[in-house]
Amino acid sequence: MSTHDSLLELADTLIQENGYQGFSYADLAAGLGIRKASIHYHFPTKTDLGIAYCERKETRLLQMEEKLMEVRPGKARLEAYMEAFAYCAQKGQMCGVHAMLSDSNLFEPPLQEAVSQLAQTDLRIIADVLRTGRESGELTFSGEPADLAIIITCAVKGALMLNRVPPHDACERAKKAVERLLCFM
């Protein structure tokens, strides 16, 4: 893996564990055993790193969306969406998108735009999952899929944060609540 990719991979871990403001170039340097000057070569500023991180996350979200579209619409697709975040829950991590959102008011405008775009992509994906689920007849809910997408996103991503504290069951409880909300029974 290239230094550039290794930096983004480590930044992903650090953002999901501590938030964007919770790490520095010194942490990246120590984690990879390189000098900070090497980081500045790839990302002159932390804003540059943040924008590259958002671009990488956007690509991963779009890849996740492609995989989701291969799953039968309805319950199975929604479960696959929620399951995509199980790895974060097992590691006690937050969603990288929402970890970035929590600090976004402190960012320079270009990074704020990148984070906003990332969040909009995430919301669009879950709204499409809900829309196709309702069209299949497997998901029943009133209102617009885009509005319910906000609720589900908050439930799933908020549960990842709550899952970090005992009894560490917020993700499973949120999943069951979403199932009840959408008449899975």
C-alpha positions as CSV (number, residue, x, y, z in Angstrom):
1,M,0.0,0.0,0.0
2,S,1.3,3.5,-0.9
3,T,2.1,6.0,1.8
4,H,-0.8,8.1,0.5
5,D,-3.2,5.2,1.0
6,S,-1.7,4.2,4.3
7,L,-2.2,7.8,5.6
8,L,-5.9,7.8,4.5
9,E,-6.4,4.3,6.0
10,L,-4.9,5.4,9.4
11,A,-6.8,8.7,9.2
12,D,-10.0,6.7,8.8
13,T,-9.3,4.6,11.9
14,L,-8.4,7.7,13.9
15,I,-11.4,9.6,12.8
16,Q,-13.8,6.8,13.6
17,E,-12.2,6.3,17.0
18,N,-11.6,10.0,18.1
19,G,-13.2,12.3,15.5
20,Y,-11.4,14.5,13.0
21,Q,-10.2,17.0,15.7
22,G,-9.0,14.1,17.9
23,F,-5.8,13.4,16.0
24,S,-2.9,15.2,14.5
25,Y,-0.1,14.7,11.9
26,A,2.1,13.6,14.8
27,D,-0.4,10.7,15.5
28,L,-0.3,9.7,11.8
29,A,3.5,9.9,11.8
30,A,3.8,7.8,14.9
31,G,1.3,5.3,13.6
32,L,3.1,4.8,10.4
33,G,6.6,5.3,11.6
34,I,7.3,8.2,9.3
35,R,8.2,11.8,9.7
36,K,5.5,14.6,9.7
37,A,7.3,16.0,6.6
38,S,6.3,12.9,4.7
39,I,2.7,13.5,5.5
40,H,2.9,17.2,4.4
41,Y,4.3,16.0,1.1
42,H,1.0,14.1,0.4
43,F,-1.3,16.4,2.3
44,P,0.1,19.9,2.8
45,T,-2.7,20.8,5.3
46,K,-5.1,18.9,7.5
47,T,-7.9,20.3,5.3
48,D,-6.3,18.7,2.3
49,L,-6.2,15.4,4.2
50,G,-9.8,15.9,5.2
51,I,-11.0,16.5,1.7
52,A,-9.1,13.4,0.4
53,Y,-10.7,11.4,3.2
54,C,-14.1,12.6,2.2
55,E,-13.4,11.7,-1.4
56,R,-12.3,8.2,-0.3
57,K,-15.4,7.8,1.9
58,E,-17.6,8.9,-1.0
59,T,-16.1,6.3,-3.2
60,R,-16.7,3.6,-0.5
61,L,-20.3,4.7,0.0
62,L,-20.9,4.4,-3.8
63,Q,-19.3,1.0,-3.7
64,M,-21.6,0.0,-0.8
65,E,-24.5,1.3,-2.8
66,E,-23.6,-0.9,-5.8
67,K,-23.5,-3.9,-3.5
68,L,-26.8,-3.0,-1.9
69,M,-28.5,-2.8,-5.2
70,E,-27.5,-6.4,-5.8
71,V,-29.6,-7.4,-2.7
72,R,-33.3,-8.0,-3.1
73,P,-35.2,-4.7,-2.3
74,G,-37.0,-4.4,0.9
75,K,-36.1,-6.0,4.2
76,A,-33.0,-7.7,3.0
77,R,-31.6,-4.5,1.4
78,L,-32.3,-2.5,4.6
79,E,-30.7,-5.1,6.8
80,A,-27.7,-5.1,4.5
81,Y,-27.4,-1.4,4.9
82,M,-27.5,-1.6,8.6
83,E,-25.1,-4.6,8.6
84,A,-22.6,-2.5,6.7
85,F,-21.9,-0.7,9.9
86,A,-21.6,-3.8,12.1
87,Y,-17.8,-3.8,11.7
88,C,-17.6,-0.3,13.2
89,A,-19.8,-1.4,16.1
90,Q,-17.6,-4.4,16.8
91,K,-14.5,-2.2,16.9
92,G,-16.2,0.5,19.1
93,Q,-15.9,3.0,16.3
94,M,-18.2,5.8,15.1
95,C,-19.3,6.2,11.5
96,G,-16.6,8.2,9.7
97,V,-19.2,10.4,8.0
98,H,-20.9,11.4,11.3
99,A,-17.6,11.8,13.1
100,M,-16.7,14.4,10.4
101,L,-20.1,16.0,10.8
102,S,-19.6,16.5,14.5
103,D,-16.6,18.8,13.9
104,S,-17.7,20.3,10.6
105,N,-18.6,23.7,12.0
106,L,-14.8,24.1,12.7
107,F,-13.7,23.3,9.2
108,E,-12.6,25.6,6.4
109,P,-15.3,26.0,3.7
110,P,-13.9,23.5,1.2
111,L,-13.8,20.8,3.8
112,Q,-17.3,21.7,5.0
113,E,-18.5,21.3,1.5
114,A,-16.9,17.9,1.1
115,V,-18.4,16.7,4.4
116,S,-21.8,18.0,3.4
117,Q,-21.6,16.2,0.1
118,L,-20.6,13.0,1.9
119,A,-23.5,13.3,4.3
120,Q,-25.9,13.9,1.4
121,T,-24.7,10.8,-0.4
122,D,-25.2,8.7,2.7
123,L,-28.8,10.0,3.1
124,R,-29.6,9.5,-0.6
125,I,-28.4,5.9,-0.4
126,I,-30.7,5.0,2.6
127,A,-33.6,7.0,1.0
128,D,-33.2,4.8,-2.1
129,V,-33.1,1.7,0.0
130,L,-36.4,2.8,1.7
131,R,-38.0,3.9,-1.6
132,T,-37.2,0.6,-3.3
133,G,-38.3,-1.3,-0.2
134,R,-41.7,0.4,-0.2
135,E,-42.0,-0.1,-4.0
136,S,-41.4,-3.9,-3.4
137,G,-44.2,-3.9,-0.8
138,E,-41.9,-5.2,1.9
139,L,-41.4,-2.0,3.8
140,T,-44.4,-0.1,5.1
141,F,-44.2,3.5,6.3
142,S,-45.9,6.8,5.8
143,G,-44.1,9.9,4.6
144,E,-41.3,10.5,2.3
145,P,-38.3,8.1,2.1
146,A,-35.9,11.1,2.4
147,D,-37.5,12.1,5.7
148,L,-37.4,8.6,7.1
149,A,-33.8,8.3,5.9
150,I,-32.9,11.0,8.4
151,I,-34.4,9.1,11.2
152,I,-32.8,5.8,10.3
153,T,-29.4,7.5,9.7
154,C,-29.6,9.1,13.1
155,A,-30.6,5.8,14.7
156,V,-27.9,3.8,13.1
157,K,-25.1,6.3,13.4
158,G,-26.2,7.5,16.8
159,A,-26.3,3.9,18.0
160,L,-22.6,3.5,16.9
161,M,-21.7,6.2,19.3
162,L,-23.9,4.9,22.1
163,N,-22.5,1.4,21.4
164,R,-19.1,2.6,22.7
165,V,-20.5,2.7,26.3
166,P,-21.9,-0.2,28.4
167,P,-23.9,-2.2,27.9
168,H,-22.6,-2.0,24.3
169,D,-25.9,-3.1,22.8
170,A,-27.2,0.1,21.2
171,C,-26.6,-1.1,17.6
172,E,-28.6,-4.3,18.1
173,R,-31.4,-2.4,19.9
174,A,-31.5,0.3,17.1
175,K,-31.7,-2.4,14.5
176,K,-34.7,-4.0,16.2
177,A,-36.3,-0.6,16.6
178,V,-35.9,0.2,12.9
179,E,-37.4,-3.2,12.1
180,R,-40.5,-2.5,14.2
181,L,-40.8,1.0,12.8
182,L,-40.9,-0.4,9.3
183,C,-43.3,-3.3,10.1
184,F,-40.8,-6.1,9.6
185,M,-42.7,-8.5,11.9
